[in-house]
Amino acid sequence: MKKIILLISLLSSYNLSAINLAVECNGCNASQSQQKAEQHASAIPRIGHIYLFNFTNHNLKKYFVYQEGLLDSNDGSQNLFEKQSEVLKKYGITEDQIIDMFAGSATQNNTDSETFAIIYEITPTSLEVEKFNGLDVVLDSLTESNLFRGNFPPDIINPTTGAPIGNGFGAYDIIGNTSLATALYNLSLDSWTTKIVTVLEYIQWASGALNIVNLDIDIKIAVTFPDGSKGMMGFNEYGDLEFDDSSFFDSDGNRVPESAGDTSGRTYFFSGGQESSGFGGFTRRLTMLGVGYGSSSGGGSCTFRCPAQGCILTCKVN
């Protein structure tokens, strides 16, 4: 299931700027869509829209939300209906829709004794539908686990050294190095890049045109590095791509530790032995985390032994 939750940043209830919210409603019928809109109406402090993304049925619904009690102050020069109508027309609501809205076609949610929200379904604009359809196509092309798959080719230039990253580059080089990860992603042109660009373009459009400022999107990119190690990239709440440090595994399947505590009681195997890039990368990581290691019981928290094939490194419980 594709999950998109567009989160809002609430403004003061006395600010007339429209606040928009978009939520997933996969497989929802008309009644369920209305209920979903009602559930989220309280998140809009004054006036705004709720967009319902139904990726299962490939359609977009749009609801206008109006907190009536927040606009009912009257200086006596206008009746309440005229005053409210003026405000609603500023947000594209037609006179016929306003009459329909107050005649009872809209749902009214009581939020307290003095205010209530009017939730009224309106037609999305052609541009909104176009953007939704574009995003829907991209998401529909993902695997069941919502994964893009990509590779970092060894000829990409490492912006830190100015040289190609090479065949030995991998998870141990990139974990914790956000700037390097971002730079290498920006340089990488692979089969998934066009789709990711499409998603990013949508995020930028939604942030600007729809006044939606934060994004939490459940899409991951499974990245394979030149040395055979792997990691996962995803979107953070601001729509930026970043690596998940808990997702790194080296080419032998060892999980790359995020912290010293991650090594507690664990055993690691390195098929290439003590001279392999995997063993070297892991021991560099231990040093970075302040974890001592050696070839005997007195060598630190982790000890290793290298029989005929490969090396086994065991860390004490701490």
C-alpha positions as CSV (number, residue, x, y, z in Angstrom):
1,M,0.0,0.0,0.0
2,K,1.3,3.4,-0.9
3,K,1.2,5.8,2.0
4,I,1.4,9.6,1.7
5,I,0.7,11.9,4.5
6,L,1.1,15.5,3.9
7,L,1.4,17.3,7.3
8,I,0.4,20.9,8.0
9,S,2.0,23.7,9.9
10,L,-0.8,25.4,11.8
11,L,-1.1,29.1,11.6
12,S,-2.9,31.4,14.1
13,S,-6.7,31.0,14.1
14,Y,-6.9,34.7,13.4
15,N,-5.0,34.4,10.1
16,L,-7.1,34.1,7.0
17,S,-4.4,32.2,5.0
18,A,-5.8,28.9,3.8
19,I,-4.2,25.9,5.3
20,N,-4.4,22.7,3.3
21,L,-4.1,19.0,4.4
22,A,-3.8,15.9,2.3
23,V,-4.3,12.4,3.6
24,E,-4.4,8.9,2.2
25,C,-7.8,7.2,1.8
26,N,-7.1,4.1,-0.2
27,G,-10.2,2.2,-1.3
28,C,-12.6,4.7,0.3
29,N,-16.1,5.0,-1.0
30,A,-18.0,8.3,-0.9
31,S,-19.2,7.8,2.7
32,Q,-15.8,6.8,3.9
33,S,-14.2,9.7,2.2
34,Q,-16.6,12.1,3.9
35,Q,-15.8,10.5,7.2
36,K,-12.1,10.8,6.7
37,A,-12.4,14.5,5.8
38,E,-14.5,15.1,9.0
39,Q,-11.8,13.3,11.1
40,H,-9.2,15.8,9.9
41,A,-11.2,19.0,9.7
42,S,-10.2,20.1,13.2
43,A,-6.5,20.3,12.0
44,I,-7.5,23.3,9.9
45,P,-7.8,26.3,12.2
46,R,-9.9,28.6,10.0
47,I,-10.2,28.0,6.3
48,G,-8.6,25.4,4.0
49,H,-8.9,22.3,2.0
50,I,-8.5,18.6,2.6
51,Y,-7.2,16.5,-0.3
52,L,-8.0,12.7,-0.1
53,F,-5.5,10.6,-2.1
54,N,-7.1,7.3,-3.1
55,F,-4.3,5.4,-4.9
56,T,-6.3,2.1,-4.9
57,N,-9.1,3.6,-7.0
58,H,-6.9,6.2,-8.7
59,N,-8.9,9.3,-7.8
60,L,-8.6,12.5,-5.9
61,K,-11.2,14.2,-3.7
62,K,-11.1,17.7,-2.4
63,Y,-13.1,19.2,0.5
64,F,-13.4,22.9,1.5
65,V,-13.3,23.3,5.3
66,Y,-14.7,26.4,7.0
67,Q,-14.6,27.1,10.7
68,E,-17.8,29.1,10.8
69,G,-17.6,30.4,14.3
70,L,-14.3,32.1,13.7
71,L,-15.9,34.4,11.2
72,D,-19.1,35.4,12.9
73,S,-18.0,38.8,14.4
74,N,-20.2,41.5,12.9
75,D,-20.0,45.3,13.1
76,G,-23.7,45.7,12.2
77,S,-23.1,46.9,8.6
78,Q,-23.7,43.5,7.1
79,N,-25.8,40.5,8.0
80,L,-23.9,37.4,9.0
81,F,-24.6,35.5,5.7
82,E,-23.2,38.4,3.6
83,K,-20.1,38.7,5.7
84,Q,-19.4,35.0,5.5
85,S,-20.2,34.9,1.8
86,E,-17.6,37.6,1.1
87,V,-14.9,35.7,2.8
88,L,-15.8,32.4,1.2
89,K,-15.8,33.9,-2.3
90,K,-12.2,35.0,-1.8
91,Y,-11.3,31.3,-1.7
92,G,-13.1,30.4,-4.9
93,I,-16.4,29.3,-3.5
94,T,-19.2,30.3,-5.8
95,E,-22.5,31.9,-4.7
96,D,-24.4,28.7,-5.6
97,Q,-22.0,26.6,-3.5
98,I,-22.4,29.0,-0.6
99,I,-26.2,28.7,-0.7
100,D,-25.9,25.0,-1.1
101,M,-23.4,24.9,1.8
102,F,-25.6,26.7,4.2
103,A,-28.7,24.9,3.0
104,G,-27.4,21.7,4.6
105,S,-25.5,19.9,1.8
106,A,-22.3,20.3,3.8
107,T,-21.4,18.3,6.9
108,Q,-21.2,20.3,10.1
109,N,-18.9,19.2,12.8
110,N,-19.4,20.7,16.3
111,T,-16.1,21.4,17.8
112,D,-17.3,23.3,20.8
113,S,-20.3,25.4,21.9
114,E,-19.4,28.4,19.8
115,T,-17.8,27.1,16.6
116,F,-18.3,24.3,14.1
117,A,-16.6,23.2,10.9
118,I,-18.4,23.1,7.6
119,I,-16.9,20.4,5.3
120,Y,-18.0,20.7,1.7
121,E,-16.9,18.6,-1.3
122,I,-15.7,20.6,-4.3
123,T,-14.1,19.6,-7.6
124,P,-10.3,19.6,-7.8
125,T,-8.8,21.8,-10.4
126,S,-7.5,20.2,-13.6
127,L,-3.9,21.0,-12.5
128,E,-4.5,19.2,-9.1
129,V,-5.9,16.2,-10.9
130,E,-2.9,16.2,-13.4
131,K,-0.4,16.3,-10.6
132,F,-2.2,13.6,-8.6
133,N,-2.3,11.3,-11.7
134,G,1.4,11.8,-12.3
135,L,2.2,10.9,-8.8
136,D,-0.2,8.0,-8.9
137,V,1.5,6.5,-12.0
138,V,4.9,6.7,-10.3
139,L,3.8,5.1,-7.1
140,D,1.8,2.4,-9.0
141,S,5.0,1.3,-10.7
142,L,6.8,0.5,-7.5
143,T,7.3,-3.0,-6.2
144,E,5.0,-4.3,-3.4
145,S,7.5,-3.2,-0.8
146,N,7.5,0.4,-2.3
147,L,11.1,0.1,-3.3
148,F,13.1,1.8,-6.0
149,R,16.4,-0.1,-6.7
150,G,19.6,1.6,-7.7
151,N,23.3,1.3,-7.9
152,F,26.1,3.7,-7.2
153,P,28.5,3.1,-10.1
154,P,32.2,3.1,-9.1
155,D,33.1,5.9,-11.6
156,I,31.1,8.5,-9.6
157,I,33.5,11.2,-8.4
158,N,33.8,11.5,-4.6
159,P,33.4,15.2,-4.0
160,T,35.6,15.0,-0.9
161,T,38.6,13.4,-2.7
162,G,38.0,14.4,-6.3
163,A,38.6,10.8,-7.4
164,P,36.2,8.0,-8.4
165,I,34.6,6.3,-5.4
166,G,36.0,3.0,-6.9
167,N,34.9,-0.7,-6.4
168,G,35.9,-0.7,-2.7
169,F,33.4,2.1,-1.8
170,G,30.5,1.0,0.4
171,A,28.3,1.3,3.5
172,Y,31.2,1.9,5.9
173,D,32.3,4.9,3.9
174,I,28.9,6.6,3.9
175,I,27.2,5.8,7.2
176,G,27.0,9.0,9.3
177,N,28.2,11.1,6.4
178,T,25.0,12.9,5.3
179,S,26.8,15.5,3.1
180,L,28.7,12.8,1.2
181,A,25.5,10.7,0.8
182,T,23.6,13.7,-0.6
183,A,26.4,14.7,-2.9
184,L,26.7,11.2,-4.3
185,Y,23.0,10.8,-4.8
186,N,22.9,14.1,-6.7
187,L,25.7,12.8,-9.0
188,S,24.2,9.4,-9.5
189,L,22.1,8.9,-12.7
190,D,20.4,5.5,-12.6
191,S,17.2,3.8,-13.6
192,W,15.3,5.1,-10.6
193,T,16.4,8.8,-10.9
194,T,13.6,9.9,-13.2
195,K,10.9,8.5,-10.9
196,I,12.5,10.1,-7.9
197,V,12.6,13.4,-9.7
198,T,8.9,13.1,-10.5
199,V,8.2,12.6,-6.8
200,L,10.4,15.5,-5.8
201,E,8.7,17.8,-8.4
202,Y,5.4,16.8,-6.9
203,I,6.6,17.6,-3.4
204,Q,7.8,21.1,-4.6
205,W,4.5,21.8,-6.3
206,A,2.5,20.6,-3.3
207,S,4.6,22.8,-0.9
208,G,4.1,25.9,-3.1
209,A,0.8,25.6,-4.9
210,L,-1.1,23.8,-2.1
211,N,0.5,25.6,0.8
212,I,1.6,22.3,2.3
213,V,4.9,22.6,4.0
214,N,5.9,19.2,5.4
215,L,5.9,15.7,3.8
216,D,6.1,12.2,5.1
217,I,6.2,9.8,2.2
218,D,6.7,6.1,2.6
219,I,9.0,5.3,-0.3
220,K,12.4,3.8,0.0
221,I,15.4,3.4,-2.4
222,A,17.4,0.2,-2.0
223,V,20.9,1.2,-2.9
224,T,23.7,-1.2,-3.7
225,F,27.3,0.2,-3.4
226,P,30.3,-0.9,-5.6
227,D,31.7,-3.2,-2.9
228,G,28.4,-5.1,-2.7
229,S,27.1,-3.5,0.6
230,K,23.6,-2.1,0.8
231,G,21.7,0.7,2.3
232,M,18.2,2.4,2.2
233,M,17.4,5.9,1.3
234,G,14.0,7.6,2.0
235,F,12.2,10.9,2.4
236,N,12.3,12.7,5.6
237,E,9.4,14.9,6.8
238,Y,10.6,17.8,4.8
239,G,10.7,15.9,1.5
240,D,14.5,15.6,1.4
241,L,16.2,12.3,0.6
242,E,18.5,10.8,3.3
243,F,20.0,7.5,4.2
244,D,18.6,5.4,7.1
245,D,21.7,4.6,9.1
246,S,20.0,1.6,10.6
247,S,19.6,0.0,7.1
248,F,23.3,-0.5,6.2
249,F,24.6,-4.1,5.7
250,D,28.0,-5.0,4.3
251,S,28.7,-7.5,1.5
252,D,28.9,-10.3,4.0
253,G,25.5,-9.5,5.4
254,N,26.8,-7.9,8.7
255,R,24.6,-5.1,9.9
256,V,26.8,-1.9,10.2
257,P,26.5,-0.7,13.8
258,E,25.0,2.7,14.4
259,S,26.4,3.0,17.9
260,A,28.7,1.2,20.3
261,G,25.7,-0.4,22.0
262,D,24.7,-2.1,18.7
263,T,27.7,-4.3,18.9
264,S,26.8,-5.8,22.3
265,G,26.7,-9.6,22.2
266,R,27.0,-9.8,18.5
267,T,29.1,-12.0,16.2
268,Y,30.3,-10.9,12.7
269,F,31.7,-13.0,9.9
270,F,34.0,-11.7,7.1
271,S,34.5,-14.1,4.3
272,G,37.5,-12.3,2.9
273,G,39.6,-12.5,6.0
274,Q,41.5,-9.9,7.9
275,E,42.8,-8.2,4.7
276,S,39.3,-7.8,3.2
277,S,37.7,-4.4,2.7
278,G,34.7,-5.6,4.8
279,F,36.9,-6.4,7.8
280,G,38.8,-3.2,7.4
281,G,35.7,-1.1,7.1
282,F,34.1,-2.7,10.2
283,T,37.2,-2.2,12.4
284,R,37.3,1.5,11.2
285,R,33.7,1.7,12.3
286,L,34.5,0.3,15.7
287,T,37.3,2.8,16.2
288,M,35.0,5.6,15.2
289,L,32.4,4.4,17.8
290,G,35.1,4.1,20.5
291,V,34.9,0.3,20.6
292,G,38.2,-1.5,21.3
293,Y,39.1,-4.7,19.4
294,G,41.9,-7.2,19.2
295,S,43.0,-10.7,18.4
296,S,42.9,-11.9,22.0
297,S,40.6,-11.7,25.0
298,G,42.5,-8.7,26.3
299,G,42.2,-6.8,23.1
300,G,39.0,-4.9,24.0
301,S,35.3,-5.2,23.8
302,C,35.5,-7.2,20.6
303,T,37.9,-10.0,19.7
304,F,38.5,-11.7,16.4
305,R,40.0,-14.9,15.1
306,C,40.8,-15.9,11.6
307,P,40.7,-19.7,10.9
308,A,41.5,-21.1,7.5
309,Q,38.7,-19.2,5.8
310,G,37.4,-15.8,6.8
311,C,37.4,-14.0,10.2
312,I,35.0,-14.2,13.0
313,L,34.7,-11.2,15.3
314,T,32.8,-11.5,18.6
315,C,31.8,-8.6,20.8
316,K,31.1,-8.8,24.6
317,V,27.7,-8.0,26.1
318,N,27.9,-4.5,27.5
